[in-house]
Amino acid sequence: MADKPTIVLVHGFWGGAAHWSKAILELKSRGYDKLRAVENPLTSLADDAERTRKMVRQVDGPVLLVGHSYGGAVITEAGDLPNVTGLVYIAAFAPDAGESPGGISQEHPPAAFENIVPDSDGYLWVEPEKFHWSFGQDLTEDEALVMAVTQKAPLASTFGDNITAPAWRNKPVWYQVSTGDRMIHPDNERRMAARMNPRKVIELDASHASLASQPKAVVDLIDEAANA
């Protein structure tokens, strides 16, 4: 186990580090003892990238960065540190320089785009009564209810924050496409994956919440990246 990298998991919009709970248990069962999950503020891409960099800098040794959803934009921006050995994208944004998650979403709007609503304080929410359908249609009703009630809303402006220097241009990449994704259009996922020249792409018949609905398949990809 000494040669295994530290796995740093980065969550996306509308959830926190606990979205990785099933994947964490699966990774632990496979001998990954060095696991960390960032809790990002979701206040700006710069803030979230810096929070992630701080966690990576605390690690003495190689790090594999894994990002779900908007967390893919965060690892794209923060993954340039020298001890980062690879990037794994789980149904995630992988913008190029000058691109933002919001701009990419507008190119191919996902099925649940209209279920994202702003509040009076400038935060964006997935409508709770539509969360199950929008975010994780392959989760149980109870799982989706907990996610809906505990969702962590991003500042709306974060959607428009552009990537400066994408780390995927210099790091090995792995990508998981969710073919039933209603939060990021699957064709957008395929396009972003293809242009990164990834070591491997897998497609899962899964919702946006593939990290929770299919943790074993997701961890299979993380495990492969960690051992590459």
C-alpha positions, -999 to 999 in steps of 0.1 A, spaced: 0 0 0 30 23 4 31 29 -34 -5 39 -37 -11 76 -43 -32 97 -20 -67 100 -36 -81 136 -33 -118 137 -41 -134 170 -52 -172 174 -52 -193 195 -75 -222 219 -72 -252 210 -50 -233 187 -28 -204 184 -5 -176 159 2 -202 134 16 -214 128 -20 -183 106 -22 -193 84 8 -199 52 -12 -168 56 -33 -147 62 -1 -159 30 14 -152 11 -19 -117 26 -21 -110 17 15 -120 -19 8 -94 -20 -20 -66 -9 3 -66 28 -3 -58 42 32 -47 77 20 -80 93 12 -90 129 14 -122 148 3 -121 185 -2 -150 206 11 -151 235 -13 -169 268 -6 -185 270 -41 -180 308 -40 -158 311 -71 -136 289 -92 -105 307 -78 -116 301 -42 -124 264 -49 -92 258 -68 -71 274 -40 -89 253 -13 -81 222 -33 -45 232 -39 -40 237 -1 -52 202 5 -29 188 -22 1 207 -8 -5 191 26 2 157 10 38 144 11 38 122 -21 19 116 -52 -18 127 -55 -45 115 -79 -72 142 -82 -107 130 -88 -135 155 -97 -172 151 -100 -194 175 -119 -181 211 -113 -153 195 -94 -138 186 -128 -134 224 -134 -117 227 -100 -92 199 -107 -86 214 -142 -76 247 -126 -59 233 -95 -42 202 -109 -10 217 -121 9 211 -89 40 189 -93 28 161 -70 -4 156 -90 1 125 -111 -32 123 -128 -68 136 -132 -100 115 -131 -132 131 -143 -165 116 -131 -194 130 -151 -175 162 -149 -167 195 -166 -133 197 -182 -131 232 -196 -104 245 -218 -87 279 -212 -113 307 -214 -142 283 -210 -166 281 -181 -191 255 -169 -219 278 -177 -207 285 -212 -203 248 -219 -238 240 -206 -254 267 -228 -239 250 -259 -258 218 -252 -283 224 -224 -289 194 -202 -324 180 -196 -326 194 -161 -313 229 -169 -346 246 -162 -348 230 -128 -319 251 -116 -333 282 -99 -317 313 -83 -326 326 -49 -326 362 -37 -291 360 -24 -274 350 -57 -272 312 -51 -284 286 -75 -304 256 -63 -318 224 -79 -355 226 -71 -359 201 -42 -390 185 -55 -373 179 -89 -339 169 -75 -344 131 -78 -354 134 -115 -327 160 -122 -296 148 -103 -299 112 -95 -328 93 -111 -310 60 -104 -307 66 -67 -334 56 -42 -360 81 -32 -345 83 3 -310 89 -11 -322 116 -34 -342 132 -6 -312 135 16 -292 150 -12 -320 175 -21 -324 187 15 -286 189 22 -276 204 -12 -249 230 -12 -258 258 -35 -231 276 -55 -230 313 -61 -245 318 -95 -214 338 -106 -192 306 -102 -209 292 -133 -193 318 -154 -158 316 -140 -133 307 -168 -104 283 -166 -70 300 -170 -45 271 -177 -61 236 -179 -40 210 -161 -53 183 -184 -30 195 -211 0 183 -190 -14 155 -169 -27 120 -177 -65 119 -178 -93 94 -172 -130 101 -179 -164 86 -170 -194 96 -191 -229 92 -176 -252 84 -205 -283 93 -185 -269 126 -172 -295 153 -169 -272 180 -153 -244 179 -179 -254 168 -214 -238 135 -222 -226 148 -256 -208 176 -238 -191 150 -216 -180 130 -246 -167 161 -264 -147 173 -234 -133 138 -228 -123 133 -264 -103 165 -267 -82 157 -236 -68 126 -253 -76 105 -222 -59 73 -212 -93 57 -209 -130 67 -212 -158 46 -199 -196 51 -203 -220 41 -176 -257 39 -179 -260 62 -150 -273 96 -138 -252 126 -129 -248 110 -95 -228 80 -108 -204 83 -79 -233 73 -56 -253 51 -79 -224 31 -94 -195 35 -69 -178 2 -78 -176 10 -115 -164 46 -107 -138 32 -83 -127 7 -110 -116 37 -131 -100 55 -102 -81 23 -93 -69 19 -128 -57 55 -129 -40 51 -95 -21 21 -107 -11 35 -141 
